[in-house]
Amino acid sequence: MVVGDRLPTLTKLPTTRQLVMFAGASGDFYEIHYDNAVAVQSGLPGVIVHGYLKMAWLGELVSTWAGPDAFVQRVDVSYRGTDVPGDAYRLEGQVTAISPVDGVTTVELEIWGEGPAGAKTTIGTAAVQLPAGPR
């Protein structure tokens, strides 16, 4: 592993049903996530994906890449745009720093999610502690 390495891409295909299920699990029942008429009246193109769901997917990207013996220290994100059900949502990341100390390697990552046009609608960083050994 070296600085600049890319994480394997993770692609999600959100559905309105999934957004309703996420609303139930998270308690975020703001209508723009499941009621098209309310979303359009709010100036949106239609129902939009929850920001916290996009953050959860970025967490999945990081934890899947890091593996079961790693510890995800931090995931921070900023929402820069909206995404809609039915559009592929691509999650990406890359290694920005590697710090080995006392048998534990801390890896800093830049992470982001992109809509179908390639615009980064969610950007962020993450830090992961990896156990000693080959990667």
C-alpha positions in Angstrom: 0.0 0.0 0.0 1.3 3.4 -0.9 -0.1 7.0 -0.9 -2.3 7.4 -4.0 -3.6 3.8 -4.0 -7.3 3.8 -4.8 -9.9 1.8 -2.9 -12.1 -0.6 -5.0 -15.1 1.2 -6.3 -18.4 0.5 -4.6 -21.6 1.2 -6.6 -25.1 1.5 -5.1 -28.4 1.7 -6.9 -30.8 3.4 -4.4 -34.5 2.9 -4.6 -37.4 4.8 -3.1 -38.3 1.7 -1.1 -34.7 1.7 0.3 -35.1 5.3 1.3 -38.4 4.5 3.1 -36.7 1.7 5.0 -33.8 4.0 5.9 -36.2 6.6 7.1 -37.7 4.0 9.4 -34.4 2.9 10.7 -32.9 6.3 11.2 -36.0 8.3 12.2 -35.4 10.8 9.4 -39.0 11.1 8.0 -38.4 14.3 6.1 -40.8 13.9 3.2 -38.3 14.9 0.5 -36.8 11.4 0.9 -40.0 9.5 0.0 -42.8 11.9 -1.2 -42.1 13.1 -4.8 -44.7 15.9 -4.7 -43.2 17.4 -1.5 -39.7 17.1 -2.9 -40.7 18.9 -6.1 -42.5 21.6 -4.2 -39.3 22.1 -2.2 -37.4 22.8 -5.5 -35.8 19.4 -5.8 -35.9 17.3 -9.0 -37.8 14.6 -7.0 -37.2 12.4 -4.0 -33.5 12.5 -2.9 -31.2 10.1 -1.1 -30.6 10.8 2.6 -27.2 12.3 3.3 -26.7 9.9 6.2 -27.3 7.0 3.9 -24.6 8.2 1.6 -22.3 8.6 4.6 -23.2 5.0 5.7 -22.2 3.8 2.2 -18.9 5.6 2.5 -18.4 3.9 5.8 -19.1 0.6 4.1 -16.5 1.4 1.4 -13.9 2.1 4.0 -14.6 -0.8 6.3 -14.8 -3.3 3.4 -11.4 -2.1 2.1 -9.8 -2.1 5.6 -11.0 -5.6 6.5 -12.4 -7.2 9.7 -9.3 -6.7 11.8 -9.1 -3.0 11.2 -10.5 -0.2 13.3 -12.3 2.7 11.6 -11.3 5.7 13.7 -13.2 8.4 11.9 -15.4 9.1 8.9 -16.2 12.8 8.2 -18.3 13.9 5.2 -19.7 17.0 3.7 -22.7 17.0 1.4 -22.3 19.0 -1.9 -25.2 17.9 -4.0 -28.3 15.7 -4.2 -28.7 12.2 -5.6 -31.9 10.5 -6.7 -33.2 7.0 -6.6 -32.6 5.0 -9.7 -29.3 6.6 -10.5 -26.1 4.7 -9.9 -24.1 6.2 -7.0 -20.4 5.4 -7.1 -18.3 5.5 -4.0 -14.5 6.0 -4.3 -11.5 6.6 -2.1 -7.7 6.9 -2.1 -4.9 6.7 0.4 -3.5 10.1 1.4 -1.2 9.3 4.3 0.3 6.2 6.0 1.7 6.4 9.6 3.1 3.2 11.1 3.6 3.6 14.9 4.2 0.8 17.4 2.9 -2.0 15.2 -0.2 -0.2 14.2 -0.5 1.6 10.9 -2.9 4.5 10.6 -4.1 5.2 7.1 -5.7 8.5 6.1 -8.2 8.4 3.2 -9.9 10.8 1.0 -13.4 9.5 0.2 -16.3 10.6 -2.0 -19.5 9.7 -3.7 -20.4 10.5 -7.3 -23.6 10.7 -9.2 -23.9 9.4 -12.8 -22.5 12.6 -14.3 -19.3 12.2 -12.2 -20.0 15.2 -9.8 -18.8 14.6 -6.3 -21.9 15.0 -4.3 -20.5 13.8 -1.0 -16.8 14.3 0.0 -14.9 13.5 3.1 -12.0 11.9 4.9 -11.5 8.8 7.0 -8.9 7.3 9.2 -8.3 3.6 9.7 -6.0 1.7 12.0 -4.7 -1.5 10.4 -3.0 -4.3 12.3 0.7 -5.1 11.6 1.5 -7.4 8.8 1.4 -7.4 5.0 -1.4 -5.7 3.2 
